[in-house]
Amino acid sequence: MDCIFCKIINGEIPSYKIYEDEYTYAFLDIAKDIEGHTLVIPKKHALNVLDCETEILTKLLETVQRISKHYVEDLGYDGVNILNASGAAAEQSVFHLHFHILPRKKEDGLHTFPVLPGTILSLEEMHNKFKLN
């Protein structure tokens, strides 16, 4: 398998580890685009949220929460953005499930939430289309 994140987990590629447990691994993103940008991945390969085993996804989200709390409660950040893209159409670029944690300060001036174009569907139409039966 030629997965960069699997290679990081296996120690074939170096990383700046933030946290590790039996199921998950978290490390700094090499992009250095924002202070503390952290990637959290499962150790067991999964393409994305859509094909990940529920137990592994649960462990992954527990780690995301643990690191996010650490950034806010221990390091003084005011909040975090937690981002995920699942599938090529959603702009996933590395096909190993991962969540991004972006530590945030109230006055950092960053706008990391996407600006979306809107929809012509009414809320009722969307409700009828998207609800689980």
Wavefront OBJ file of the C-alpha trace (Angstrom):
o trace
v 0.000 0.000 0.000
v 1.333 3.410 -0.923
v -0.468 5.438 1.774
v 1.546 8.314 3.231
v -0.340 8.170 6.540
v 0.233 4.411 6.872
v 3.933 5.091 6.280
v 3.875 7.699 9.064
v 2.197 5.225 11.438
v 4.796 2.562 10.540
v 7.682 4.970 11.158
v 8.778 4.978 7.505
v 8.194 8.740 7.298
v 9.009 11.014 10.258
v 6.337 13.096 11.935
v 5.885 15.434 14.871
v 3.729 13.248 17.100
v 1.225 15.030 19.327
v -0.534 11.942 20.709
v -0.721 8.203 20.180
v -2.739 5.351 21.611
v -3.623 1.819 20.531
v -6.087 2.984 17.849
v -5.070 6.499 16.818
v -2.135 8.697 15.932
v -2.036 12.507 15.899
v 0.705 14.675 14.423
v 1.405 18.184 13.188
v 0.507 18.949 9.580
v 3.689 19.781 7.646
v 1.913 22.626 5.810
v 2.585 24.978 8.754
v -0.443 27.011 7.603
v -1.747 27.690 11.107
v -0.151 27.260 14.514
v -0.897 23.800 15.873
v -2.623 22.385 12.758
v -2.978 18.744 13.795
v -4.026 15.642 11.868
v -5.693 12.773 13.713
v -5.788 9.403 11.960
v -6.771 5.832 12.770
v -3.890 3.366 12.870
v -6.010 0.876 10.942
v -6.341 2.082 7.358
v -9.772 3.375 6.381
v -10.440 5.478 3.301
v -12.811 7.919 4.975
v -15.781 8.262 7.327
v -17.974 6.303 4.925
v -16.058 3.027 5.205
v -14.540 3.230 8.689
v -15.585 0.667 11.282
v -17.816 2.286 13.914
v -15.557 1.228 16.795
v -12.496 2.776 15.134
v -14.398 5.970 14.272
v -15.519 6.243 17.901
v -11.913 5.913 19.117
v -10.817 8.479 16.543
v -13.394 11.034 17.694
v -12.433 10.432 21.324
v -8.864 11.358 20.383
v -10.034 14.431 18.448
v -11.941 15.560 21.537
v -9.035 14.832 23.892
v -6.566 16.855 21.815
v -9.074 19.680 21.271
v -9.687 19.950 25.023
v -5.929 19.994 25.613
v -5.503 22.885 23.183
v -8.270 24.902 24.829
v -7.932 23.962 28.499
v -4.150 23.585 28.755
v -2.699 25.737 25.977
v -5.054 28.726 26.118
v -6.760 28.556 22.740
v -10.356 29.798 22.618
v -11.722 27.061 20.364
v -10.941 24.703 17.508
v -12.118 24.005 14.003
v -12.473 20.292 13.287
v -12.489 19.501 9.587
v -12.909 16.344 7.513
v -13.366 15.618 3.836
v -14.723 12.197 2.868
v -14.426 11.346 -0.815
v -12.814 13.006 -3.803
v -15.945 15.093 -4.485
v -15.591 16.531 -0.965
v -11.977 17.526 -1.725
v -10.335 14.688 0.209
v -6.707 14.695 -0.913
v -5.167 11.903 1.184
v -7.238 8.742 1.078
v -6.699 7.644 4.646
v -9.358 8.897 7.052
v -8.213 11.968 8.929
v -9.535 14.901 10.897
v -7.858 18.287 10.995
v -7.797 20.208 14.279
v -7.135 23.935 13.902
v -6.533 25.695 17.248
v -8.180 29.116 17.231
v -7.948 32.433 19.093
v -10.900 34.840 19.231
v -9.110 37.609 17.394
v -6.944 35.572 14.993
v -8.741 36.966 11.931
v -8.925 33.603 10.186
v -11.970 32.504 8.213
v -11.702 28.734 7.981
v -15.388 27.864 7.632
v -16.395 27.556 3.955
v -18.521 30.187 2.275
v -21.244 28.273 0.460
v -23.384 29.422 -2.485
v -26.808 28.494 -1.085
v -29.528 26.309 -2.566
v -32.783 26.827 -4.415
v -34.488 24.041 -2.449
v -36.775 24.997 0.408
v -36.122 23.614 3.881
v -39.193 21.389 3.458
v -37.848 19.994 0.164
v -34.458 19.339 1.725
v -36.072 17.760 4.770
v -38.065 15.375 2.573
v -34.994 14.504 0.523
v -32.459 14.010 3.307
v -34.324 12.584 6.304
v -33.616 9.025 7.370
v -36.687 6.825 7.423
l 1 2 3 4 5 6 7 8 9 10 11 12 13 14 15 16 17 18 19 20 21 22 23 24 25 26 27 28 29 30 31 32 33 34 35 36 37 38 39 40 41 42 43 44 45 46 47 48 49 50 51 52 53 54 55 56 57 58 59 60 61 62 63 64 65 66 67 68 69 70 71 72 73 74 75 76 77 78 79 80 81 82 83 84 85 86 87 88 89 90 91 92 93 94 95 96 97 98 99 100 101 102 103 104 105 106 107 108 109 110 111 112 113 114 115 116 117 118 119 120 121 122 123 124 125 126 127 128 129 130 131 132 133
